[in-house]
Amino acid sequence: MQAITVRDRTAGVDGLSLTEIPYPRAAENDVIVRVHAAGFTRGELDWPATWSDRAGRDRTPSVPGHELSGVVVELGFGTTGLTVGQRVFGVSDWTRNGSLAEDVAVEARNLAPLPADVDHTVAAALPISGLTAWQGMFDHGRLAAGQTVLIHGAAGGVGSIAVQLAREVGARVIGSGRAADRETALGLGVDAFLDLQADQLDDVGEVDMVFDVIGGDIRDRSAGLVRAGGALVSIVSPVEVRPDDGRAIFFVVEPDRGRLADLAQRVRDGRLKPIVGAVRTLPEAPAAFAPDRRTPGKTIIRVTED
Ligand SMILES: NC(=O)c1ccc[n+]([C@@H]2O[C@H](COP(=O)([O-])OP(=O)(O)OC[C@H]3O[C@@H](n4cnc5c(N)ncnc54)[C@H](OP(=O)(O)O)[C@@H]3O)[C@@H](O)[C@H]2O)c1
């Protein structure tokens, strides 16, 4: 089958290529999914799990991409809860071959059924961004109605979903990003937009939570905005500059079938609209890792037509 693979850790995105690799083997409790649409994270070539398996052994050539939507074509020994022919979407394991492939082996528990009226392209934009936004703001950050949250990178993959979920619970949302992201963020429902290159961070005033997808100096300077008892939640790396009297949280997203189903329901009833910025084919995936033109939201790789 065809897949995008990487072999050379030093080559960056130039090391990505379309390759013929063996069809995956379904381990215990796995399913094989025929991938219809896949998502990836630009920075994943820097993740140790892209290069090593759980035992720390070199696992190259490895297939990147950890978000998928498709159809179950095979069950592993002992697999329950899903059936052959079922539409599913979810997250593939960080330390195994991923979703930029015609077929992928995934633990069944990391997938949720995909309702018939949700398109694979939209579903593939949801798993990591949706779970990360939910877990960060509500499970870790405990954002509640009436509170104010500053969401950095509000027009990006995670940020655009975070904005919509925060609005839905009744939080006041300040979104940040580049000047070109202002209209996208306002369209998502932010109450105010902060242009990170032109506006002063301090103008935001106190907030109950900062949800950070950018890191670095922008995150460090945001710690001082968190009011007593609030939280700075980052998904980029461990927080170094903490709020004076608040929590500092870094976490890595975890698969959650129930929450995935819940997010899909939001898409069905129109409460949540993932932004699909660009749709590319599998051979176009290497170029999509380093686009010559920026687009808001997620880039989706369409692998198999319905
Ligand atoms: N911990 C976890 O479990 C977890 C889960 C998912 C993602 N992540 C990480 O979270 C980060 C964001 O992921 P994503 O998928 O949301 O990425 P994304 O779609 O690229 O979104 C990031 C957004 O922030 C903007 N941005 C970045 N630097 C900026 C700056 N200096 N000034 C203004 N705007 C800036 C980006 O604009 P430009 O495109 O113009 O730079 C983009 O709109 C990545 O590092 C990813 O690896 C972590």
The ligand as an SDF file (V2000), in Angstrom:
LIG
                    3D

 48 52  0  0  0  0  0  0  0  0999 V2000
    0.1110   18.8350   24.0580 N   0  0  0  0  0  0  0  0  0  0  0  0
   -0.7010   18.2870   23.1630 C   0  0  0  0  0  0  0  0  0  0  0  0
   -1.3360   17.2650   23.4270 O   0  0  0  0  0  0  0  0  0  0  0  0
   -0.8600   18.9290   21.8010 C   0  0  0  0  0  0  0  0  0  0  0  0
   -1.9690   18.5880   21.0050 C   0  0  0  0  0  0  0  0  0  0  0  0
   -2.1340   19.2310   19.7810 C   0  0  0  0  0  0  0  0  0  0  0  0
   -1.1890   20.1780   19.3570 C   0  0  0  0  0  0  0  0  0  0  0  0
   -0.1090   20.4290   20.1430 N   0  0  0  0  0  0  0  0  0  0  0  0
    0.8740   21.4650   19.7460 C   0  0  0  0  0  0  0  0  0  0  0  0
    0.1930   22.7220   19.8180 O   0  0  0  0  0  0  0  0  0  0  0  0
    0.6920   23.6080   18.8360 C   0  0  0  0  0  0  0  0  0  0  0  0
   -0.4560   24.1880   18.0180 C   0  0  0  0  0  0  0  0  0  0  0  0
   -1.0860   23.1550   17.2680 O   0  0  0  0  0  0  0  0  0  0  0  0
   -2.1640   23.5430   16.1500 P   0  0  0  0  0  0  0  0  0  0  0  0
   -2.5020   22.2860   15.4560 O   0  0  0  0  0  0  0  0  0  0  0  0
   -3.2540   24.3740   16.7170 O   0  0  0  0  0  0  0  0  0  0  0  0
   -1.2500   24.4470   15.1930 O   0  0  0  0  0  0  0  0  0  0  0  0
   -1.7110   25.5480   14.1310 P   0  0  0  0  0  0  0  0  0  0  0  0
   -2.9230   25.0850   13.4000 O   0  0  0  0  0  0  0  0  0  0  0  0
   -0.4870   25.9200   13.3590 O   0  0  0  0  0  0  0  0  0  0  0  0
   -2.1860   26.7860   15.0590 O   0  0  0  0  0  0  0  0  0  0  0  0
   -1.3040   27.6490   15.7160 C   0  0  0  0  0  0  0  0  0  0  0  0
   -1.8420   29.0680   15.5030 C   0  0  0  0  0  0  0  0  0  0  0  0
   -1.0600   29.9960   16.2710 O   0  0  0  0  0  0  0  0  0  0  0  0
   -0.5500   30.9930   15.3900 C   0  0  0  0  0  0  0  0  0  0  0  0
    0.7390   31.4770   15.8410 N   0  0  0  0  0  0  0  0  0  0  0  0
    1.8500   30.7480   16.0780 C   0  0  0  0  0  0  0  0  0  0  0  0
    2.8650   31.5640   16.4610 N   0  0  0  0  0  0  0  0  0  0  0  0
    2.3500   32.8160   16.4620 C   0  0  0  0  0  0  0  0  0  0  0  0
    2.8910   34.0950   16.7600 C   0  0  0  0  0  0  0  0  0  0  0  0
    4.1740   34.2370   17.1520 N   0  0  0  0  0  0  0  0  0  0  0  0
    2.1030   35.1820   16.6530 N   0  0  0  0  0  0  0  0  0  0  0  0
    0.8140   35.0560   16.2610 C   0  0  0  0  0  0  0  0  0  0  0  0
    0.2370   33.8770   15.9540 N   0  0  0  0  0  0  0  0  0  0  0  0
    1.0080   32.7670   16.0560 C   0  0  0  0  0  0  0  0  0  0  0  0
   -0.4030   30.2840   14.0670 C   0  0  0  0  0  0  0  0  0  0  0  0
   -0.2640   31.1790   13.0030 O   0  0  0  0  0  0  0  0  0  0  0  0
    0.8480   30.8290   11.8470 P   0  0  0  0  0  0  0  0  0  0  0  0
    0.3470   29.6030   11.1740 O   0  0  0  0  0  0  0  0  0  0  0  0
    0.8390   32.0450   10.9900 O   0  0  0  0  0  0  0  0  0  0  0  0
    2.1520   30.6360   12.5640 O   0  0  0  0  0  0  0  0  0  0  0  0
   -1.7210   29.4780   14.0350 C   0  0  0  0  0  0  0  0  0  0  0  0
   -2.8120   30.2820   13.6700 O   0  0  0  0  0  0  0  0  0  0  0  0
    1.7280   22.8150   18.0400 C   0  0  0  0  0  0  0  0  0  0  0  0
    2.9910   23.0950   18.5880 O   0  0  0  0  0  0  0  0  0  0  0  0
    1.3500   21.3620   18.3210 C   0  0  0  0  0  0  0  0  0  0  0  0
    2.4670   20.4940   18.2010 O   0  0  0  0  0  0  0  0  0  0  0  0
    0.0740   19.8400   21.3590 C   0  0  0  0  0  0  0  0  0  0  0  0
  1  2  1  0
  2  3  2  0
  2  4  1  0
  4  5  1  0
  4 48  2  0
  5  6  2  0
  6  7  1  0
  7  8  2  0
  8  9  1  0
  8 48  1  0
  9 10  1  0
  9 46  1  0
 10 11  1  0
 11 12  1  0
 11 44  1  0
 12 13  1  0
 13 14  1  0
 14 15  2  0
 14 16  1  0
 14 17  1  0
 17 18  1  0
 18 19  2  0
 18 20  1  0
 18 21  1  0
 21 22  1  0
 22 23  1  0
 23 24  1  0
 23 42  1  0
 24 25  1  0
 25 26  1  0
 25 36  1  0
 26 27  1  0
 26 35  1  0
 27 28  2  0
 28 29  1  0
 29 30  1  0
 29 35  2  0
 30 31  1  0
 30 32  2  0
 32 33  1  0
 33 34  2  0
 34 35  1  0
 36 37  1  0
 36 42  1  0
 37 38  1  0
 38 39  2  0
 38 40  1  0
 38 41  1  0
 42 43  1  0
 44 45  1  0
 44 46  1  0
 46 47  1  0
M  CHG  2   8   1  16  -1
M  END
$$$$
